[in-house]
Amino acid sequence: MEIAVQTPGWIGTVLIVFAYFLVSRQYVTAKSRVYQLMNLFGSIGMGIYVFHQKSWPALALQII
């Protein structure tokens, strides 16, 4: 069960960090669909993990 929760968390983390990298290197813009979708799915993945860990402040951040 633990790996089923950690996997989306790690994928979400990688998506968010990679999206930031792409914007900071100006490969995409902050308004681009790619950037927005990477952040959306990254936040969902991390949200699954922090919900499972009952880390309510981190979950609130992911929702916002």
PDB file of N, H, CA, C and O in Angstrom:
ATOM      1  N   MET A   1       0.830  -1.204   0.000  1.00  0.00           N
ATOM      2  CA  MET A   1       0.000   0.000   0.000  1.00  0.00           C
ATOM      3  C   MET A   1       0.865   1.255   0.000  1.00  0.00           C
ATOM      4  O   MET A   1       0.537   2.233  -0.672  1.00  0.00           O
ATOM      5  N   GLU A   2       1.958   1.236   0.742  1.00  0.00           N
ATOM      6  H   GLU A   2       2.225   0.441   1.288  1.00  0.00           H
ATOM      7  CA  GLU A   2       2.800   2.425   0.872  1.00  0.00           C
ATOM      8  C   GLU A   2       3.364   2.862  -0.480  1.00  0.00           C
ATOM      9  O   GLU A   2       3.412   4.057  -0.769  1.00  0.00           O
ATOM     10  N   ILE A   3       3.788   1.917  -1.302  1.00  0.00           N
ATOM     11  H   ILE A   3       3.748   0.946  -1.067  1.00  0.00           H
ATOM     12  CA  ILE A   3       4.345   2.291  -2.606  1.00  0.00           C
ATOM     13  C   ILE A   3       3.274   2.885  -3.515  1.00  0.00           C
ATOM     14  O   ILE A   3       3.576   3.720  -4.367  1.00  0.00           O
ATOM     15  N   ALA A   4       2.027   2.460  -3.339  1.00  0.00           N
ATOM     16  H   ALA A   4       1.781   1.782  -2.647  1.00  0.00           H
ATOM     17  CA  ALA A   4       0.924   3.001  -4.139  1.00  0.00           C
ATOM     18  C   ALA A   4       0.655   4.456  -3.786  1.00  0.00           C
ATOM     19  O   ALA A   4       0.076   5.186  -4.592  1.00  0.00           O
ATOM     20  N   VAL A   5       1.061   4.890  -2.609  1.00  0.00           N
ATOM     21  H   VAL A   5       1.531   4.297  -1.954  1.00  0.00           H
ATOM     22  CA  VAL A   5       0.877   6.276  -2.187  1.00  0.00           C
ATOM     23  C   VAL A   5       2.137   7.097  -2.470  1.00  0.00           C
ATOM     24  O   VAL A   5       2.050   8.269  -2.836  1.00  0.00           O
ATOM     25  N   GLN A   6       3.290   6.486  -2.302  1.00  0.00           N
ATOM     26  H   GLN A   6       3.361   5.534  -2.005  1.00  0.00           H
ATOM     27  CA  GLN A   6       4.537   7.216  -2.539  1.00  0.00           C
ATOM     28  C   GLN A   6       4.788   7.490  -4.020  1.00  0.00           C
ATOM     29  O   GLN A   6       5.351   8.528  -4.368  1.00  0.00           O
ATOM     30  N   THR A   7       4.381   6.581  -4.884  1.00  0.00           N
ATOM     31  H   THR A   7       3.924   5.737  -4.601  1.00  0.00           H
ATOM     32  CA  THR A   7       4.630   6.755  -6.315  1.00  0.00           C
ATOM     33  C   THR A   7       3.996   8.033  -6.864  1.00  0.00           C
ATOM     34  O   THR A   7       4.695   8.808  -7.517  1.00  0.00           O
ATOM     35  N   PRO A   8       2.695   8.293  -6.631  1.00  0.00           N
ATOM     36  CA  PRO A   8       2.147   9.565  -7.130  1.00  0.00           C
ATOM     37  C   PRO A   8       2.807  10.776  -6.478  1.00  0.00           C
ATOM     38  O   PRO A   8       2.932  11.828  -7.105  1.00  0.00           O
ATOM     39  N   GLY A   9       3.225  10.634  -5.235  1.00  0.00           N
ATOM     40  H   GLY A   9       3.123   9.780  -4.725  1.00  0.00           H
ATOM     41  CA  GLY A   9       3.916  11.733  -4.568  1.00  0.00           C
ATOM     42  C   GLY A   9       5.234  12.076  -5.241  1.00  0.00           C
ATOM     43  O   GLY A   9       5.552  13.247  -5.445  1.00  0.00           O
ATOM     44  N   TRP A  10       5.994  11.050  -5.583  1.00  0.00           N
ATOM     45  H   TRP A  10       5.735  10.098  -5.417  1.00  0.00           H
ATOM     46  CA  TRP A  10       7.272  11.283  -6.265  1.00  0.00           C
ATOM     47  C   TRP A  10       7.074  11.793  -7.684  1.00  0.00           C
ATOM     48  O   TRP A  10       7.786  12.691  -8.131  1.00  0.00           O
ATOM     49  N   ILE A  11       6.111  11.222  -8.386  1.00  0.00           N
ATOM     50  H   ILE A  11       5.532  10.493  -8.022  1.00  0.00           H
ATOM     51  CA  ILE A  11       5.832  11.699  -9.746  1.00  0.00           C
ATOM     52  C   ILE A  11       5.380  13.154  -9.704  1.00  0.00           C
ATOM     53  O   ILE A  11       5.801  13.963 -10.530  1.00  0.00           O
ATOM     54  N   GLY A  12       4.528  13.485  -8.746  1.00  0.00           N
ATOM     55  H   GLY A  12       4.185  12.828  -8.074  1.00  0.00           H
ATOM     56  CA  GLY A  12       4.077  14.864  -8.597  1.00  0.00           C
ATOM     57  C   GLY A  12       5.218  15.814  -8.305  1.00  0.00           C
ATOM     58  O   GLY A  12       5.274  16.915  -8.853  1.00  0.00           O
ATOM     59  N   THR A  13       6.122  15.395  -7.448  1.00  0.00           N
ATOM     60  H   THR A  13       6.077  14.500  -7.003  1.00  0.00           H
ATOM     61  CA  THR A  13       7.279  16.223  -7.116  1.00  0.00           C
ATOM     62  C   THR A  13       8.135  16.476  -8.351  1.00  0.00           C
ATOM     63  O   THR A  13       8.552  17.606  -8.605  1.00  0.00           O
ATOM     64  N   VAL A  14       8.390  15.429  -9.109  1.00  0.00           N
ATOM     65  H   VAL A  14       8.051  14.511  -8.903  1.00  0.00           H
ATOM     66  CA  VAL A  14       9.204  15.567 -10.320  1.00  0.00           C
ATOM     67  C   VAL A  14       8.512  16.481 -11.328  1.00  0.00           C
ATOM     68  O   VAL A  14       9.166  17.318 -11.950  1.00  0.00           O
ATOM     69  N   LEU A  15       7.204  16.332 -11.495  1.00  0.00           N
ATOM     70  H   LEU A  15       6.673  15.653 -10.989  1.00  0.00           H
ATOM     71  CA  LEU A  15       6.476  17.185 -12.434  1.00  0.00           C
ATOM     72  C   LEU A  15       6.582  18.659 -12.056  1.00  0.00           C
ATOM     73  O   LEU A  15       6.833  19.505 -12.914  1.00  0.00           O
ATOM     74  N   ILE A  16       6.393  18.961 -10.791  1.00  0.00           N
ATOM     75  H   ILE A  16       6.189  18.273 -10.095  1.00  0.00           H
ATOM     76  CA  ILE A  16       6.433  20.356 -10.347  1.00  0.00           C
ATOM     77  C   ILE A  16       7.837  20.943 -10.502  1.00  0.00           C
ATOM     78  O   ILE A  16       7.993  22.071 -10.968  1.00  0.00           O
ATOM     79  N   VAL A  17       8.840  20.188 -10.119  1.00  0.00           N
ATOM     80  H   VAL A  17       8.714  19.271  -9.741  1.00  0.00           H
ATOM     81  CA  VAL A  17      10.218  20.679 -10.237  1.00  0.00           C
ATOM     82  C   VAL A  17      10.605  20.842 -11.712  1.00  0.00           C
ATOM     83  O   VAL A  17      11.261  21.817 -12.079  1.00  0.00           O
ATOM     84  N   PHE A  18      10.200  19.892 -12.548  1.00  0.00           N
ATOM     85  H   PHE A  18       9.667  19.100 -12.250  1.00  0.00           H
ATOM     86  CA  PHE A  18      10.525  19.988 -13.969  1.00  0.00           C
ATOM     87  C   PHE A  18       9.783  21.156 -14.627  1.00  0.00           C
ATOM     88  O   PHE A  18      10.343  21.837 -15.485  1.00  0.00           O
ATOM     89  N   ALA A  19       8.535  21.388 -14.233  1.00  0.00           N
ATOM     90  H   ALA A  19       8.080  20.835 -13.535  1.00  0.00           H
ATOM     91  CA  ALA A  19       7.789  22.534 -14.753  1.00  0.00           C
ATOM     92  C   ALA A  19       8.497  23.831 -14.379  1.00  0.00           C
ATOM     93  O   ALA A  19       8.608  24.737 -15.206  1.00  0.00           O
ATOM     94  N   TYR A  20       8.971  23.926 -13.150  1.00  0.00           N
ATOM     95  H   TYR A  20       8.881  23.190 -12.479  1.00  0.00           H
ATOM     96  CA  TYR A  20       9.713  25.117 -12.724  1.00  0.00           C
ATOM     97  C   TYR A  20      10.991  25.277 -13.540  1.00  0.00           C
ATOM     98  O   TYR A  20      11.337  26.387 -13.946  1.00  0.00           O
ATOM     99  N   PHE A  21      11.685  24.183 -13.780  1.00  0.00           N
ATOM    100  H   PHE A  21      11.404  23.281 -13.450  1.00  0.00           H
ATOM    101  CA  PHE A  21      12.899  24.215 -14.590  1.00  0.00           C
ATOM    102  C   PHE A  21      12.602  24.742 -15.993  1.00  0.00           C
ATOM    103  O   PHE A  21      13.329  25.591 -16.509  1.00  0.00           O
ATOM    104  N   LEU A  22      11.532  24.237 -16.607  1.00  0.00           N
ATOM    105  H   LEU A  22      10.942  23.547 -16.188  1.00  0.00           H
ATOM    106  CA  LEU A  22      11.180  24.665 -17.961  1.00  0.00           C
ATOM    107  C   LEU A  22      10.872  26.157 -18.024  1.00  0.00           C
ATOM    108  O   LEU A  22      11.260  26.833 -18.977  1.00  0.00           O
ATOM    109  N   VAL A  23      10.179  26.667 -17.019  1.00  0.00           N
ATOM    110  H   VAL A  23       9.864  26.118 -16.245  1.00  0.00           H
ATOM    111  CA  VAL A  23       9.861  28.093 -17.000  1.00  0.00           C
ATOM    112  C   VAL A  23      11.106  28.924 -16.721  1.00  0.00           C
ATOM    113  O   VAL A  23      11.322  29.960 -17.352  1.00  0.00           O
ATOM    114  N   SER A  24      11.914  28.475 -15.788  1.00  0.00           N
ATOM    115  H   SER A  24      11.738  27.634 -15.276  1.00  0.00           H
ATOM    116  CA  SER A  24      13.101  29.264 -15.444  1.00  0.00           C
ATOM    117  C   SER A  24      14.104  29.317 -16.597  1.00  0.00           C
ATOM    118  O   SER A  24      14.858  30.283 -16.717  1.00  0.00           O
ATOM    119  N   ARG A  25      14.118  28.295 -17.437  1.00  0.00           N
ATOM    120  H   ARG A  25      13.506  27.510 -17.340  1.00  0.00           H
ATOM    121  CA  ARG A  25      14.996  28.282 -18.618  1.00  0.00           C
ATOM    122  C   ARG A  25      14.308  28.877 -19.852  1.00  0.00           C
ATOM    123  O   ARG A  25      14.889  28.929 -20.936  1.00  0.00           O
ATOM    124  N   GLN A  26      13.081  29.315 -19.670  1.00  0.00           N
ATOM    125  H   GLN A  26      12.609  29.272 -18.790  1.00  0.00           H
ATOM    126  CA  GLN A  26      12.274  29.934 -20.720  1.00  0.00           C
ATOM    127  C   GLN A  26      12.002  29.009 -21.902  1.00  0.00           C
ATOM    128  O   GLN A  26      11.913  29.458 -23.045  1.00  0.00           O
ATOM    129  N   TYR A  27      11.868  27.697 -21.616  1.00  0.00           N
ATOM    130  H   TYR A  27      11.940  27.331 -20.688  1.00  0.00           H
ATOM    131  CA  TYR A  27      11.444  26.757 -22.642  1.00  0.00           C
ATOM    132  C   TYR A  27       9.934  26.813 -22.823  1.00  0.00           C
ATOM    133  O   TYR A  27       9.422  26.543 -23.909  1.00  0.00           O
ATOM    134  N   VAL A  28       9.228  27.163 -21.763  1.00  0.00           N
ATOM    135  H   VAL A  28       9.644  27.382 -20.880  1.00  0.00           H
ATOM    136  CA  VAL A  28       7.785  27.377 -21.804  1.00  0.00           C
ATOM    137  C   VAL A  28       7.476  28.634 -21.004  1.00  0.00           C
ATOM    138  O   VAL A  28       8.305  29.107 -20.226  1.00  0.00           O
ATOM    139  N   THR A  29       6.282  29.168 -21.200  1.00  0.00           N
ATOM    140  H   THR A  29       5.609  28.784 -21.832  1.00  0.00           H
ATOM    141  CA  THR A  29       5.866  30.322 -20.406  1.00  0.00           C
ATOM    142  C   THR A  29       4.972  29.860 -19.269  1.00  0.00           C
ATOM    143  O   THR A  29       4.430  28.756 -19.300  1.00  0.00           O
ATOM    144  N   ALA A  30       4.827  30.701 -18.280  1.00  0.00           N
ATOM    145  H   ALA A  30       5.268  31.598 -18.255  1.00  0.00           H
ATOM    146  CA  ALA A  30       3.974  30.363 -17.139  1.00  0.00           C
ATOM    147  C   ALA A  30       2.514  30.251 -17.539  1.00  0.00           C
ATOM    148  O   ALA A  30       1.727  29.639 -16.818  1.00  0.00           O
ATOM    149  N   LYS A  31       2.138  30.823 -18.665  1.00  0.00           N
ATOM    150  H   LYS A  31       2.779  31.319 -19.251  1.00  0.00           H
ATOM    151  CA  LYS A  31       0.755  30.753 -19.138  1.00  0.00           C
ATOM    152  C   LYS A  31       0.511  29.578 -20.078  1.00  0.00           C
ATOM    153  O   LYS A  31      -0.621  29.349 -20.504  1.00  0.00           O
ATOM    154  N   SER A  32       1.557  28.838 -20.401  1.00  0.00           N
ATOM    155  H   SER A  32       2.476  29.024 -20.055  1.00  0.00           H
ATOM    156  CA  SER A  32       1.391  27.745 -21.360  1.00  0.00           C
ATOM    157  C   SER A  32       0.595  26.592 -20.753  1.00  0.00           C
ATOM    158  O   SER A  32       0.610  26.366 -19.543  1.00  0.00           O
ATOM    159  N   ARG A  33      -0.089  25.882 -21.620  1.00  0.00           N
ATOM    160  H   ARG A  33      -0.101  26.066 -22.603  1.00  0.00           H
ATOM    161  CA  ARG A  33      -0.900  24.734 -21.192  1.00  0.00           C
ATOM    162  C   ARG A  33      -0.013  23.647 -20.586  1.00  0.00           C
ATOM    163  O   ARG A  33      -0.399  23.015 -19.602  1.00  0.00           O
ATOM    164  N   VAL A  34       1.158  23.425 -21.155  1.00  0.00           N
ATOM    165  H   VAL A  34       1.471  23.938 -21.954  1.00  0.00           H
ATOM    166  CA  VAL A  34       2.080  22.398 -20.645  1.00  0.00           C
ATOM    167  C   VAL A  34       2.452  22.691 -19.196  1.00  0.00           C
ATOM    168  O   VAL A  34       2.387  21.807 -18.341  1.00  0.00           O
ATOM    169  N   TYR A  35       2.835  23.919 -18.928  1.00  0.00           N
ATOM    170  H   TYR A  35       2.888  24.636 -19.623  1.00  0.00           H
ATOM    171  CA  TYR A  35       3.232  24.305 -17.577  1.00  0.00           C
ATOM    172  C   TYR A  35       2.072  24.148 -16.595  1.00  0.00           C
ATOM    173  O   TYR A  35       2.245  23.613 -15.500  1.00  0.00           O
ATOM    174  N   GLN A  36       0.903  24.614 -16.991  1.00  0.00           N
ATOM    175  H   GLN A  36       0.763  25.049 -17.881  1.00  0.00           H
ATOM    176  CA  GLN A  36      -0.262  24.544 -16.107  1.00  0.00           C
ATOM    177  C   GLN A  36      -0.665  23.094 -15.827  1.00  0.00           C
ATOM    178  O   GLN A  36      -1.008  22.760 -14.693  1.00  0.00           O
ATOM    179  N   LEU A  37      -0.627  22.241 -16.835  1.00  0.00           N
ATOM    180  H   LEU A  37      -0.348  22.513 -17.756  1.00  0.00           H
ATOM    181  CA  LEU A  37      -0.985  20.832 -16.636  1.00  0.00           C
ATOM    182  C   LEU A  37       0.048  20.096 -15.784  1.00  0.00           C
ATOM    183  O   LEU A  37      -0.306  19.253 -14.960  1.00  0.00           O
ATOM    184  N   MET A  38       1.325  20.418 -15.989  1.00  0.00           N
ATOM    185  H   MET A  38       1.612  21.102 -16.659  1.00  0.00           H
ATOM    186  CA  MET A  38       2.358  19.789 -15.159  1.00  0.00           C
ATOM    187  C   MET A  38       2.157  20.166 -13.689  1.00  0.00           C
ATOM    188  O   MET A  38       2.298  19.321 -12.805  1.00  0.00           O
ATOM    189  N   ASN A  39       1.834  21.415 -13.436  1.00  0.00           N
ATOM    190  H   ASN A  39       1.720  22.101 -14.155  1.00  0.00           H
ATOM    191  CA  ASN A  39       1.578  21.840 -12.060  1.00  0.00           C
ATOM    192  C   ASN A  39       0.309  21.208 -11.502  1.00  0.00           C
ATOM    193  O   ASN A  39       0.280  20.799 -10.341  1.00  0.00           O
ATOM    194  N   LEU A  40      -0.730  21.124 -12.310  1.00  0.00           N
ATOM    195  H   LEU A  40      -0.706  21.457 -13.253  1.00  0.00           H
ATOM    196  CA  LEU A  40      -1.988  20.526 -11.855  1.00  0.00           C
ATOM    197  C   LEU A  40      -1.789  19.068 -11.465  1.00  0.00           C
ATOM    198  O   LEU A  40      -2.138  18.663 -10.356  1.00  0.00           O
ATOM    199  N   PHE A  41      -1.229  18.280 -12.377  1.00  0.00           N
ATOM    200  H   PHE A  41      -0.946  18.609 -13.278  1.00  0.00           H
ATOM    201  CA  PHE A  41      -1.046  16.855 -12.095  1.00  0.00           C
ATOM    202  C   PHE A  41       0.017  16.616 -11.032  1.00  0.00           C
ATOM    203  O   PHE A  41      -0.074  15.658 -10.264  1.00  0.00           O
ATOM    204  N   GLY A  42       1.009  17.472 -10.984  1.00  0.00           N
ATOM    205  H   GLY A  42       1.083  18.251 -11.607  1.00  0.00           H
ATOM    206  CA  GLY A  42       2.006  17.370  -9.920  1.00  0.00           C
ATOM    207  C   GLY A  42       1.387  17.615  -8.559  1.00  0.00           C
ATOM    208  O   GLY A  42       1.690  16.907  -7.599  1.00  0.00           O
ATOM    209  N   SER A  43       0.531  18.599  -8.470  1.00  0.00           N
ATOM    210  H   SER A  43       0.284  19.175  -9.250  1.00  0.00           H
ATOM    211  CA  SER A  43      -0.132  18.905  -7.205  1.00  0.00           C
ATOM    212  C   SER A  43      -1.096  17.797  -6.797  1.00  0.00           C
ATOM    213  O   SER A  43      -1.214  17.480  -5.613  1.00  0.00           O
ATOM    214  N   ILE A  44      -1.777  17.214  -7.761  1.00  0.00           N
ATOM    215  H   ILE A  44      -1.681  17.472  -8.723  1.00  0.00           H
ATOM    216  CA  ILE A  44      -2.677  16.096  -7.450  1.00  0.00           C
ATOM    217  C   ILE A  44      -1.877  14.921  -6.899  1.00  0.00           C
ATOM    218  O   ILE A  44      -2.262  14.315  -5.900  1.00  0.00           O
ATOM    219  N   GLY A  45      -0.760  14.601  -7.555  1.00  0.00           N
ATOM    220  H   GLY A  45      -0.447  15.094  -8.367  1.00  0.00           H
ATOM    221  CA  GLY A  45       0.079  13.501  -7.073  1.00  0.00           C
ATOM    222  C   GLY A  45       0.612  13.750  -5.679  1.00  0.00           C
ATOM    223  O   GLY A  45       0.566  12.867  -4.822  1.00  0.00           O
ATOM    224  N   MET A  46       1.118  14.949  -5.451  1.00  0.00           N
ATOM    225  H   MET A  46       1.156  15.666  -6.148  1.00  0.00           H
ATOM    226  CA  MET A  46       1.614  15.276  -4.114  1.00  0.00           C
ATOM    227  C   MET A  46       0.467  15.321  -3.106  1.00  0.00           C
ATOM    228  O   MET A  46       0.637  14.947  -1.946  1.00  0.00           O
ATOM    229  N   GLY A  47      -0.701  15.781  -3.557  1.00  0.00           N
ATOM    230  H   GLY A  47      -0.839  16.085  -4.500  1.00  0.00           H
ATOM    231  CA  GLY A  47      -1.861  15.837  -2.679  1.00  0.00           C
ATOM    232  C   GLY A  47      -2.276  14.463  -2.187  1.00  0.00           C
ATOM    233  O   GLY A  47      -2.658  14.304  -1.028  1.00  0.00           O
ATOM    234  N   ILE A  48      -2.204  13.472  -3.060  1.00  0.00           N
ATOM    235  H   ILE A  48      -1.894  13.600  -4.001  1.00  0.00           H
ATOM    236  CA  ILE A  48      -2.519  12.095  -2.658  1.00  0.00           C
ATOM    237  C   ILE A  48      -1.589  11.661  -1.536  1.00  0.00           C
ATOM    238  O   ILE A  48      -2.027  11.083  -0.541  1.00  0.00           O
ATOM    239  N   TYR A  49      -0.321  11.941  -1.701  1.00  0.00           N
ATOM    240  H   TYR A  49       0.035  12.411  -2.509  1.00  0.00           H
ATOM    241  CA  TYR A  49       0.653  11.527  -0.685  1.00  0.00           C
ATOM    242  C   TYR A  49       0.456  12.263   0.635  1.00  0.00           C
ATOM    243  O   TYR A  49       0.431  11.630   1.691  1.00  0.00           O
ATOM    244  N   VAL A  50       0.317  13.573   0.598  1.00  0.00           N
ATOM    245  H   VAL A  50       0.338  14.087  -0.259  1.00  0.00           H
ATOM    246  CA  VAL A  50       0.204  14.321   1.861  1.00  0.00           C
ATOM    247  C   VAL A  50      -1.119  14.049   2.551  1.00  0.00           C
ATOM    248  O   VAL A  50      -1.200  14.123   3.777  1.00  0.00           O
ATOM    249  N   PHE A  51      -2.171  13.731   1.779  1.00  0.00           N
ATOM    250  H   PHE A  51      -2.106  13.670   0.783  1.00  0.00           H
ATOM    251  CA  PHE A  51      -3.437  13.330   2.391  1.00  0.00           C
ATOM    252  C   PHE A  51      -3.243  12.027   3.155  1.00  0.00           C
ATOM    253  O   PHE A  51      -3.707  11.890   4.287  1.00  0.00           O
ATOM    254  N   HIS A  52      -2.567  11.086   2.543  1.00  0.00           N
ATOM    255  H   HIS A  52      -2.191  11.197   1.623  1.00  0.00           H
ATOM    256  CA  HIS A  52      -2.312   9.801   3.199  1.00  0.00           C
ATOM    257  C   HIS A  52      -1.483   9.972   4.471  1.00  0.00           C
ATOM    258  O   HIS A  52      -1.697   9.267   5.457  1.00  0.00           O
ATOM    259  N   GLN A  53      -0.540  10.908   4.443  1.00  0.00           N
ATOM    260  H   GLN A  53      -0.366  11.481   3.641  1.00  0.00           H
ATOM    261  CA  GLN A  53       0.320  11.162   5.597  1.00  0.00           C
ATOM    262  C   GLN A  53      -0.366  12.052   6.642  1.00  0.00           C
ATOM    263  O   GLN A  53       0.180  12.292   7.719  1.00  0.00           O
ATOM    264  N   LYS A  54      -1.551  12.529   6.316  1.00  0.00           N
ATOM    265  H   LYS A  54      -1.995  12.334   5.441  1.00  0.00           H
ATOM    266  CA  LYS A  54      -2.310  13.435   7.194  1.00  0.00           C
ATOM    267  C   LYS A  54      -1.517  14.699   7.507  1.00  0.00           C
ATOM    268  O   LYS A  54      -1.524  15.200   8.632  1.00  0.00           O
ATOM    269  N   SER A  55      -0.839  15.194   6.486  1.00  0.00           N
ATOM    270  H   SER A  55      -0.834  14.787   5.572  1.00  0.00           H
ATOM    271  CA  SER A  55      -0.085  16.434   6.606  1.00  0.00           C
ATOM    272  C   SER A  55      -0.981  17.565   6.100  1.00  0.00           C
ATOM    273  O   SER A  55      -0.882  17.989   4.948  1.00  0.00           O
ATOM    274  N   TRP A  56      -1.847  18.036   6.978  1.00  0.00           N
ATOM    275  H   TRP A  56      -1.927  17.691   7.913  1.00  0.00           H
ATOM    276  CA  TRP A  56      -2.895  18.978   6.590  1.00  0.00           C
ATOM    277  C   TRP A  56      -2.360  20.315   6.069  1.00  0.00           C
ATOM    278  O   TRP A  56      -2.926  20.841   5.110  1.00  0.00           O
ATOM    279  N   PRO A  57      -1.315  20.886   6.639  1.00  0.00           N
ATOM    280  CA  PRO A  57      -0.797  22.136   6.060  1.00  0.00           C
ATOM    281  C   PRO A  57      -0.294  21.934   4.617  1.00  0.00           C
ATOM    282  O   PRO A  57      -0.541  22.773   3.751  1.00  0.00           O
ATOM    283  N   ALA A  58       0.397  20.840   4.372  1.00  0.00           N
ATOM    284  H   ALA A  58       0.598  20.159   5.076  1.00  0.00           H
ATOM    285  CA  ALA A  58       0.891  20.570   3.020  1.00  0.00           C
ATOM    286  C   ALA A  58      -0.260  20.290   2.059  1.00  0.00           C
ATOM    287  O   ALA A  58      -0.199  20.667   0.889  1.00  0.00           O
ATOM    288  N   LEU A  59      -1.310  19.630   2.548  1.00  0.00           N
ATOM    289  H   LEU A  59      -1.361  19.324   3.498  1.00  0.00           H
ATOM    290  CA  LEU A  59      -2.469  19.388   1.703  1.00  0.00           C
ATOM    291  C   LEU A  59      -3.158  20.720   1.354  1.00  0.00           C
ATOM    292  O   LEU A  59      -3.580  20.917   0.214  1.00  0.00           O
ATOM    293  N   ALA A  60      -3.270  21.607   2.305  1.00  0.00           N
ATOM    294  H   ALA A  60      -2.928  21.447   3.231  1.00  0.00           H
ATOM    295  CA  ALA A  60      -3.867  22.919   2.040  1.00  0.00           C
ATOM    296  C   ALA A  60      -3.066  23.658   0.971  1.00  0.00           C
ATOM    297  O   ALA A  60      -3.644  24.303   0.096  1.00  0.00           O
ATOM    298  N   LEU A  61      -1.748  23.568   1.039  1.00  0.00           N
ATOM    299  H   LEU A  61      -1.278  23.045   1.750  1.00  0.00           H
ATOM    300  CA  LEU A  61      -0.897  24.202   0.023  1.00  0.00           C
ATOM    301  C   LEU A  61      -1.150  23.614  -1.352  1.00  0.00           C
ATOM    302  O   LEU A  61      -1.219  24.358  -2.330  1.00  0.00           O
ATOM    303  N   GLN A  62      -1.289  22.307  -1.454  1.00  0.00           N
ATOM    304  H   GLN A  62      -1.233  21.702  -0.659  1.00  0.00           H
ATOM    305  CA  GLN A  62      -1.535  21.661  -2.739  1.00  0.00           C
ATOM    306  C   GLN A  62      -2.899  22.055  -3.311  1.00  0.00           C
ATOM    307  O   GLN A  62      -3.045  22.207  -4.524  1.00  0.00           O
ATOM    308  N   ILE A  63      -3.872  22.214  -2.458  1.00  0.00           N
ATOM    309  H   ILE A  63      -3.753  22.090  -1.473  1.00  0.00           H
ATOM    310  CA  ILE A  63      -5.200  22.618  -2.915  1.00  0.00           C
ATOM    311  C   ILE A  63      -5.172  24.050  -3.433  1.00  0.00           C
ATOM    312  O   ILE A  63      -5.791  24.362  -4.450  1.00  0.00           O
ATOM    313  N   ILE A  64      -4.455  24.913  -2.731  1.00  0.00           N
ATOM    314  H   ILE A  64      -3.952  24.659  -1.905  1.00  0.00           H
ATOM    315  CA  ILE A  64      -4.381  26.320  -3.139  1.00  0.00           C
ATOM    316  C   ILE A  64      -3.587  26.425  -4.424  1.00  0.00           C
ATOM    317  O   ILE A  64      -3.400  27.524  -4.946  1.00  0.00           O
TER     318      ILE A  64
END
